[in-house]
Amino acid sequence: MTQTDRQAGEPGAAEPAEAPEPPARRFEDLPPAAQRALREAEARRTEFDRQQAEAQKEYGGRGGKDPARFGDWEIKGIAIDF
């Protein structure tokens, strides 16, 4: 029996080879629109990080994300629904 005669899932059937990952592209090789989009995204991330660093810190707070925005407020295993 040849490999082409075997059915998928049968013992001894060849498994399909995984496709190799495409090589990473350099920034300079990208189209101008993609380069501009990446620069704009980096500028937005930098501005967001700067604003986060300048924001007032909460002392004695719960920690983590805002519970009103991200679902239930869970403290010591108790979920409190607002």
N, CA, C and O atoms as a GROMACS GRO file, in nm:
protein
  328
    1MET      N    1   0.085  -0.117   0.000
    1MET     CA    2   0.000   0.000   0.000
    1MET      C    3   0.090   0.124   0.000
    1MET      O    4   0.182   0.134   0.081
    2THR      N    5   0.063   0.215  -0.090
    2THR     CA    6   0.144   0.336  -0.097
    2THR      C    7   0.085   0.442  -0.006
    2THR      O    8  -0.026   0.428   0.045
    3GLN      N    9   0.161   0.546   0.014
    3GLN     CA   10   0.117   0.652   0.104
    3GLN      C   11  -0.007   0.722   0.049
    3GLN      O   12  -0.090   0.768   0.127
    4THR      N   13  -0.021   0.730  -0.081
    4THR     CA   14  -0.138   0.796  -0.138
    4THR      C   15  -0.263   0.710  -0.123
    4THR      O   16  -0.374   0.763  -0.128
    5ASP      N   17  -0.247   0.577  -0.105
    5ASP     CA   18  -0.361   0.489  -0.088
    5ASP      C   19  -0.415   0.493   0.055
    5ASP      O   20  -0.530   0.456   0.077
    6ARG      N   21  -0.337   0.537   0.150
    6ARG     CA   22  -0.380   0.539   0.289
    6ARG      C   23  -0.480   0.652   0.312
    6ARG      O   24  -0.470   0.759   0.251
    7GLN      N   25  -0.574   0.627   0.399
    7GLN     CA   26  -0.672   0.728   0.435
    7GLN      C   27  -0.622   0.808   0.555
    7GLN      O   28  -0.546   0.756   0.637
    8ALA      N   29  -0.664   0.932   0.565
    8ALA     CA   30  -0.626   1.014   0.680
    8ALA      C   31  -0.686   0.951   0.805
    8ALA      O   32  -0.802   0.908   0.804
    9GLY      N   33  -0.609   0.946   0.910
    9GLY     CA   34  -0.656   0.889   1.035
    9GLY      C   35  -0.620   0.743   1.051
    9GLY      O   36  -0.630   0.690   1.162
   10GLU      N   37  -0.580   0.675   0.944
   10GLU     CA   38  -0.539   0.535   0.955
   10GLU      C   39  -0.401   0.529   1.018
   10GLU      O   40  -0.320   0.621   1.003
   11PRO      N   41  -0.374   0.420   1.088
   11PRO     CA   42  -0.239   0.405   1.141
   11PRO      C   43  -0.138   0.402   1.026
   11PRO      O   44  -0.160   0.335   0.925
   12GLY      N   45  -0.032   0.474   1.042
   12GLY     CA   46   0.071   0.479   0.940
   12GLY      C   47   0.050   0.586   0.836
   12GLY      O   48   0.135   0.606   0.749
   13ALA      N   49  -0.064   0.657   0.843
   13ALA     CA   50  -0.088   0.765   0.747
   13ALA      C   51   0.005   0.881   0.780
   13ALA      O   52   0.027   0.914   0.896
   14ALA      N   53   0.058   0.941   0.677
   14ALA     CA   54   0.151   1.053   0.697
   14ALA      C   55   0.075   1.176   0.745
   14ALA      O   56  -0.033   1.206   0.694
   15GLU      N   57   0.131   1.246   0.844
   15GLU     CA   58   0.070   1.369   0.893
   15GLU      C   59   0.114   1.484   0.802
   15GLU      O   60   0.227   1.486   0.755
   16PRO      N   61   0.025   1.580   0.779
   16PRO     CA   62   0.063   1.693   0.693
   16PRO      C   63   0.174   1.774   0.760
   16PRO      O   64   0.173   1.796   0.881
   17ALA      N   65   0.267   1.817   0.679
   17ALA     CA   66   0.379   1.896   0.730
   17ALA      C   67   0.329   2.036   0.765
   17ALA      O   68   0.246   2.093   0.694
   18GLU      N   69   0.381   2.091   0.875
   18GLU     CA   70   0.343   2.227   0.914
   18GLU      C   71   0.409   2.326   0.819
   18GLU      O   72   0.525   2.311   0.781
   19ALA      N   73   0.333   2.427   0.783
   19ALA     CA   74   0.386   2.529   0.693
   19ALA      C   75   0.487   2.614   0.769
   19ALA      O   76   0.461   2.656   0.882
   20PRO      N   77   0.601   2.640   0.709
   20PRO     CA   78   0.700   2.724   0.778
   20PRO      C   79   0.648   2.867   0.790
   20PRO      O   80   0.574   2.915   0.705
   21GLU      N   81   0.689   2.935   0.897
   21GLU     CA   82   0.647   3.074   0.916
   21GLU      C   83   0.717   3.161   0.812
   21GLU      O   84   0.834   3.140   0.780
   22PRO      N   85   0.644   3.260   0.760
   22PRO     CA   86   0.709   3.348   0.662
   22PRO      C   87   0.817   3.430   0.733
   22PRO      O   88   0.805   3.460   0.851
   23PRO      N   89   0.921   3.465   0.661
   23PRO     CA   90   1.028   3.542   0.725
   23PRO      C   91   0.978   3.680   0.767
   23PRO      O   92   0.891   3.738   0.702
   24ALA      N   93   1.032   3.731   0.877
   24ALA     CA   94   0.994   3.863   0.925
   24ALA      C   95   1.040   3.970   0.826
   24ALA      O   96   1.150   3.961   0.769
   25ARG      N   97   0.956   4.069   0.806
   25ARG     CA   98   0.990   4.176   0.712
   25ARG      C   99   1.052   4.292   0.788
   25ARG      O  100   1.010   4.326   0.898
   26ARG      N  101   1.150   4.353   0.727
   26ARG     CA  102   1.211   4.471   0.785
   26ARG      C  103   1.117   4.589   0.767
   26ARG      O  104   1.037   4.593   0.674
   27PHE      N  105   1.128   4.686   0.857
   27PHE     CA  106   1.044   4.805   0.851
   27PHE      C  107   1.059   4.876   0.716
   27PHE      O  108   0.961   4.923   0.659
   28GLU      N  109   1.181   4.883   0.666
   28GLU     CA  110   1.207   4.953   0.540
   28GLU      C  111   1.144   4.882   0.421
   28GLU      O  112   1.119   4.944   0.318
   29ASP      N  113   1.117   4.751   0.433
   29ASP     CA  114   1.059   4.674   0.323
   29ASP      C  115   0.907   4.687   0.315
   29ASP      O  116   0.846   4.646   0.216
   30LEU      N  117   0.845   4.744   0.419
   30LEU     CA  118   0.699   4.758   0.421
   30LEU      C  119   0.655   4.872   0.330
   30LEU      O  120   0.732   4.964   0.303
   31PRO      N  121   0.531   4.866   0.281
   31PRO     CA  122   0.479   4.976   0.199
   31PRO      C  123   0.472   5.105   0.283
   31PRO      O  124   0.463   5.098   0.405
   32PRO      N  125   0.475   5.220   0.217
   32PRO     CA  126   0.472   5.348   0.291
   32PRO      C  127   0.350   5.361   0.384
   32PRO      O  128   0.363   5.415   0.494
   33ALA      N  129   0.234   5.313   0.342
   33ALA     CA  130   0.115   5.323   0.427
   33ALA      C  131   0.132   5.242   0.555
   33ALA      O  132   0.091   5.286   0.662
   34ALA      N  133   0.192   5.124   0.545
   34ALA     CA  134   0.214   5.041   0.663
   34ALA      C  135   0.317   5.106   0.755
   34ALA      O  136   0.303   5.101   0.878
   35GLN      N  137   0.420   5.165   0.698
   35GLN     CA  138   0.521   5.235   0.779
   35GLN      C  139   0.457   5.351   0.855
   35GLN      O  140   0.483   5.370   0.974
   36ARG      N  141   0.372   5.427   0.786
   36ARG     CA  142   0.305   5.540   0.851
   36ARG      C  143   0.213   5.491   0.963
   36ARG      O  144   0.210   5.551   1.071
   37ALA      N  145   0.140   5.383   0.939
   37ALA     CA  146   0.050   5.329   1.041
   37ALA      C  147   0.128   5.282   1.164
   37ALA      O  148   0.084   5.304   1.277
   38LEU      N  149   0.241   5.218   1.143
   38LEU     CA  150   0.322   5.172   1.256
   38LEU      C  151   0.380   5.289   1.334
   38LEU      O  152   0.386   5.284   1.457
   39ARG      N  153   0.422   5.394   1.265
   39ARG     CA  154   0.473   5.513   1.335
   39ARG      C  155   0.363   5.580   1.416
   39ARG      O  156   0.386   5.624   1.528
   40GLU      N  157   0.242   5.589   1.358
   40GLU     CA  158   0.130   5.650   1.430
   40GLU      C  159   0.092   5.568   1.552
   40GLU      O  160   0.063   5.624   1.658
   41ALA      N  161   0.092   5.436   1.540
   41ALA     CA  162   0.060   5.350   1.653
   41ALA      C  163   0.163   5.365   1.764
   41ALA      O  164   0.128   5.368   1.882
   42GLU      N  165   0.289   5.374   1.727
   42GLU     CA  166   0.395   5.393   1.828
   42GLU      C  167   0.378   5.527   1.898
   42GLU      O  168   0.399   5.536   2.019
   43ALA      N  169   0.340   5.631   1.823
   43ALA     CA  170   0.319   5.762   1.884
   43ALA      C  171   0.201   5.757   1.981
   43ALA      O  172   0.208   5.817   2.089
   44ARG      N  173   0.093   5.686   1.944
   44ARG     CA  174  -0.022   5.673   2.035
   44ARG      C  175   0.016   5.598   2.162
   44ARG      O  176  -0.023   5.638   2.271
   45ARG      N  177   0.093   5.489   2.148
   45ARG     CA  178   0.137   5.414   2.266
   45ARG      C  179   0.225   5.499   2.356
   45ARG      O  180   0.211   5.494   2.478
   46THR      N  181   0.314   5.576   2.297
   46THR     CA  182   0.403   5.662   2.375
   46THR      C  183   0.322   5.767   2.451
   46THR      O  184   0.348   5.791   2.569
   47GLU      N  185   0.225   5.830   2.384
   47GLU     CA  186   0.141   5.930   2.448
   47GLU      C  187   0.058   5.867   2.561
   47GLU      O  188   0.045   5.926   2.668
   48PHE      N  189   0.002   5.750   2.538
   48PHE     CA  190  -0.077   5.681   2.641
   48PHE      C  191   0.010   5.649   2.762
   48PHE      O  192  -0.032   5.671   2.876
   49ASP      N  193   0.130   5.597   2.739
   49ASP     CA  194   0.221   5.565   2.849
   49ASP      C  195   0.259   5.691   2.927
   49ASP      O  196   0.270   5.687   3.050
   50ARG      N  197   0.279   5.803   2.856
   50ARG     CA  198   0.312   5.928   2.923
   50ARG      C  199   0.197   5.975   3.010
   50ARG      O  200   0.219   6.018   3.123
   51GLN      N  201   0.073   5.966   2.959
   51GLN     CA  202  -0.044   6.007   3.036
   51GLN      C  203  -0.063   5.917   3.159
   51GLN      O  204  -0.099   5.966   3.266
   52GLN      N  205  -0.039   5.788   3.144
   52GLN     CA  206  -0.051   5.697   3.257
   52GLN      C  207   0.051   5.730   3.365
   52GLN      O  208   0.020   5.722   3.484
   53ALA      N  209   0.172   5.767   3.325
   53ALA     CA  210   0.276   5.800   3.421
   53ALA      C  211   0.244   5.930   3.495
   53ALA      O  212   0.279   5.944   3.612
   54GLU      N  213   0.177   6.024   3.428
   54GLU     CA  214   0.144   6.152   3.489
   54GLU      C  215   0.017   6.148   3.573
   54GLU      O  216  -0.005   6.238   3.654
   55ALA      N  217  -0.066   6.046   3.558
   55ALA     CA  218  -0.193   6.038   3.630
   55ALA      C  219  -0.167   6.025   3.780
   55ALA      O  220  -0.068   5.966   3.823
   56GLN      N  221  -0.260   6.082   3.859
   56GLN     CA  222  -0.247   6.072   4.004
   56GLN      C  223  -0.265   5.927   4.046
   56GLN      O  224  -0.347   5.854   3.992
   57LYS      N  225  -0.186   5.888   4.145
   57LYS     CA  226  -0.192   5.751   4.195
   57LYS      C  227  -0.296   5.742   4.306
   57LYS      O  228  -0.316   5.838   4.380
   58GLU      N  229  -0.360   5.628   4.318
   58GLU     CA  230  -0.457   5.605   4.424
   58GLU      C  231  -0.386   5.538   4.540
   58GLU      O  232  -0.317   5.437   4.520
   59TYR      N  233  -0.401   5.591   4.658
   59TYR     CA  234  -0.338   5.534   4.776
   59TYR      C  235  -0.442   5.456   4.856
   59TYR      O  236  -0.551   5.506   4.882
   60GLY      N  237  -0.408   5.334   4.893
   60GLY     CA  238  -0.499   5.251   4.972
   60GLY      C  239  -0.613   5.194   4.891
   60GLY      O  240  -0.712   5.148   4.948
   61GLY      N  241  -0.602   5.198   4.760
   61GLY     CA  242  -0.710   5.148   4.676
   61GLY      C  243  -0.705   4.998   4.659
   61GLY      O  244  -0.617   4.931   4.713
   62ARG      N  245  -0.798   4.947   4.586
   62ARG     CA  246  -0.815   4.805   4.565
   62ARG      C  247  -0.702   4.745   4.483
   62ARG      O  248  -0.659   4.633   4.510
   63GLY      N  249  -0.652   4.817   4.386
   63GLY     CA  250  -0.552   4.762   4.295
   63GLY      C  251  -0.621   4.694   4.177
   63GLY      O  252  -0.735   4.650   4.188
   64GLY      N  253  -0.552   4.686   4.069
   64GLY     CA  254  -0.610   4.622   3.950
   64GLY      C  255  -0.694   4.719   3.870
   64GLY      O  256  -0.691   4.840   3.890
   65LYS      N  257  -0.769   4.663   3.778
   65LYS     CA  258  -0.850   4.744   3.688
   65LYS      C  259  -0.976   4.795   3.758
   65LYS      O  260  -1.016   4.741   3.861
   66ASP      N  261  -1.036   4.899   3.702
   66ASP     CA  262  -1.155   4.960   3.758
   66ASP      C  263  -1.270   4.860   3.756
   66ASP      O  264  -1.308   4.814   3.649
   67PRO      N  265  -1.327   4.824   3.872
   67PRO     CA  266  -1.431   4.721   3.876
   67PRO      C  267  -1.560   4.765   3.807
   67PRO      O  268  -1.632   4.681   3.754
   68ALA      N  269  -1.589   4.894   3.808
   68ALA     CA  270  -1.711   4.941   3.742
   68ALA      C  271  -1.700   4.926   3.592
   68ALA      O  272  -1.801   4.912   3.522
   69ARG      N  273  -1.579   4.929   3.541
   69ARG     CA  274  -1.560   4.918   3.397
   69ARG      C  275  -1.538   4.774   3.354
   69ARG      O  276  -1.580   4.735   3.245
   70PHE      N  277  -1.473   4.693   3.438
   70PHE     CA  278  -1.433   4.560   3.398
   70PHE      C  279  -1.509   4.450   3.470
   70PHE      O  280  -1.454   4.342   3.491
   71GLY      N  281  -1.633   4.473   3.510
   71GLY     CA  282  -1.714   4.367   3.568
   71GLY      C  283  -1.725   4.378   3.719
   71GLY      O  284  -1.709   4.485   3.776
   72ASP      N  285  -1.752   4.263   3.783
   72ASP     CA  286  -1.773   4.258   3.927
   72ASP      C  287  -1.651   4.303   4.005
   72ASP      O  288  -1.538   4.292   3.958
   73TRP      N  289  -1.676   4.351   4.122
   73TRP     CA  290  -1.570   4.392   4.214
   73TRP      C  291  -1.549   4.276   4.308
   73TRP      O  292  -1.635   4.247   4.392
   74GLU      N  293  -1.438   4.210   4.296
   74GLU     CA  294  -1.415   4.089   4.374
   74GLU      C  295  -1.311   4.118   4.482
   74GLU      O  296  -1.198   4.156   4.452
   75ILE      N  297  -1.350   4.098   4.609
   75ILE     CA  298  -1.260   4.118   4.722
   75ILE      C  299  -1.268   3.994   4.810
   75ILE      O  300  -1.376   3.958   4.857
   76LYS      N  301  -1.157   3.931   4.833
   76LYS     CA  302  -1.147   3.814   4.920
   76LYS      C  303  -1.249   3.707   4.880
   76LYS      O  304  -1.312   3.645   4.966
   77GLY      N  305  -1.265   3.686   4.752
   77GLY     CA  306  -1.354   3.581   4.703
   77GLY      C  307  -1.499   3.619   4.698
   77GLY      O  308  -1.582   3.536   4.660
   78ILE      N  309  -1.535   3.742   4.733
   78ILE     CA  310  -1.674   3.785   4.730
   78ILE      C  311  -1.693   3.878   4.611
   78ILE      O  312  -1.623   3.979   4.598
   79ALA      N  313  -1.787   3.845   4.526
   79ALA     CA  314  -1.816   3.931   4.411
   79ALA      C  315  -1.935   4.018   4.446
   79ALA      O  316  -2.041   3.968   4.486
   80ILE      N  317  -1.919   4.148   4.432
   80ILE     CA  318  -2.025   4.243   4.464
   80ILE      C  319  -2.071   4.304   4.333
   80ILE      O  320  -1.993   4.368   4.262
   81ASP      N  321  -2.197   4.284   4.301
   81ASP     CA  322  -2.252   4.339   4.178
   81ASP      C  323  -2.306   4.477   4.211
   81ASP      O  324  -2.386   4.492   4.304
   82PHE      N  325  -2.265   4.578   4.135
   82PHE     CA  326  -2.307   4.715   4.165
   82PHE      C  327  -2.453   4.734   4.136
   82PHE      O  328  -2.506   4.843   4.154
   0.00000   0.00000   0.00000
